[in-house]
């Protein structure tokens, strides 16, 4: 259940980050600070969407092993 939820949120972050990146690149702002902010937000969303499943698998696997050993 938790893995599915993480995958859905990861896909959502990838989709929104990708849309924001395309929007920023097709119609860039003339102000350099706004352009940098938009690019930073979109890249952070894409990287979060990619990294979230891997981090969840790494840390959930360690927690489940410890939880099973404690029971």
C-alpha positions as CSV (number, residue, x, y, z in Angstrom):
1,X,0.0,0.0,0.0
2,X,2.7,2.5,1.0
3,X,4.8,1.6,-2.1
4,X,1.8,2.3,-4.4
5,X,1.2,5.6,-2.7
6,X,4.9,6.6,-3.1
7,X,4.8,5.6,-6.8
8,X,1.7,7.6,-7.4
9,X,3.2,10.7,-5.8
10,X,6.5,10.1,-7.6
11,X,4.6,10.0,-11.0
12,X,2.7,13.1,-10.0
13,X,6.0,14.9,-9.2
14,X,7.5,13.8,-12.5
15,X,4.5,14.9,-14.5
16,X,4.2,18.3,-12.9
17,X,7.9,18.9,-13.0
18,X,8.0,17.9,-16.6
19,X,5.1,20.2,-17.5
20,X,6.7,23.1,-15.6
21,X,10.0,22.5,-17.3
22,X,8.4,22.5,-20.8
23,X,6.4,25.6,-19.9
24,X,9.5,27.4,-18.7
25,X,11.5,26.4,-21.7
26,X,8.9,27.3,-24.3
27,X,8.0,30.7,-22.7
28,X,11.0,31.8,-20.6
29,X,10.7,34.8,-18.4
30,X,12.7,37.9,-19.2
31,X,13.8,38.2,-15.6
32,X,16.8,36.0,-14.8
33,X,15.8,35.4,-11.2
34,X,12.3,34.2,-12.1
35,X,13.7,32.0,-14.9
36,X,16.2,30.5,-12.4
37,X,13.4,29.9,-9.8
38,X,11.2,28.2,-12.4
39,X,14.0,26.0,-13.7
40,X,15.1,25.1,-10.2
41,X,11.5,24.2,-9.1
42,X,10.9,22.1,-12.2
43,X,14.2,20.3,-11.9
44,X,13.7,19.7,-8.2
45,X,10.3,18.1,-8.9
46,X,11.7,15.9,-11.6
47,X,14.6,14.7,-9.4
48,X,12.3,14.1,-6.5
49,X,10.0,12.1,-8.6
50,X,12.9,9.9,-9.8
51,X,14.6,9.6,-6.4
52,X,11.6,8.9,-4.3
53,X,10.9,5.2,-5.2
54,X,14.6,4.4,-4.8
55,X,14.9,6.0,-1.4
56,X,11.6,4.4,-0.3
57,X,12.8,1.0,-1.4
58,X,16.1,1.5,0.4
59,X,14.7,2.8,3.7
60,X,11.5,0.7,3.8
61,X,13.6,-2.4,3.2
62,X,15.9,-1.6,6.2
63,X,12.9,-0.8,8.4
64,X,11.0,-3.9,7.6
65,X,14.0,-6.1,8.4
66,X,14.5,-4.4,11.7
67,X,10.8,-4.5,12.5
68,X,10.6,-8.3,11.7
69,X,13.7,-8.9,13.9
70,X,12.2,-7.1,16.8
71,X,8.9,-9.0,16.7
